[in-house]
Amino acid sequence: MRIGIAGITGRVGRLLVEEVKAAGYTLSGGTTRQLEKMKTIFDGVNLFSDLSELAAVSDVVIDFTHVDTVVTHAQVLAERGVAWVLGTTGLAERQQKALKSASEQIAVVYAPNFSPGVALVRRLALMMGRALPANAYDAEIIERHHRQKVDAPSGTALAIGESVAQGRGVVLSEVRESGRDGHCGARLCGAIGFAAVRAGQIIGEHELVFTSVDEQITLIHKAFDRRIFATGAVRAACWIHGRSSGLYGMEDVLGLPPL
């Protein structure tokens, strides 16, 4: 299997190079915006400035680039018939539509976080949201990341919130509370709250808390190394190779049964 890496020179992209080789797959190359500069650093690796060139020599493309590239990448990979493993977060409605459209033609694994642990936390979040009544248990999600992170709440935090909302049978955008500041009033019944911490070089921590008058249940996931995201993405690439078109998630890669 030939795996290409979109954004090969990024922090996760460099780890993906190592993980693809460690898994015994063929690294077909990667895209970069600094082609000439990176040729000496990535000696022996095929580098491209255009995704279509990478797609032409790949069976699967792993993509950890930027939300602004999602629409174009969706079109290119769908036209080329190349499977897509996407880890970009912060997708707006336009990007989500492009993702769904591409999945009608090619196999796509999309996950805001490729850690197996996070996939399991999301599954537990759905189960807890279903089992713990919203009028009795307040749900709060606290996420912590490095100071350079530009979006909040994180894509993973929102995905966990989506799982809680799904379990409760509600739409997250209608019950979401975040950015509380000043005299913001009492907490609304049934709200799903979000809080974000940005400090130092925290790789990623997510905490889901359900609190009632009588008890509190907490789920915590901490990433110690970004390599877990690269390892999970390569696992997803292996799983998706040769599959029929469709939009899949890490729950599918892990073989979790539907709820």
Summary of the structure (lengths in Angstrom):
residues: 259
radius of gyration: 19.2
end to end distance: 31.8
largest distance: 61.7
contacts: 852
relative contact order: 0.16
helix: 39%
strand: 24%
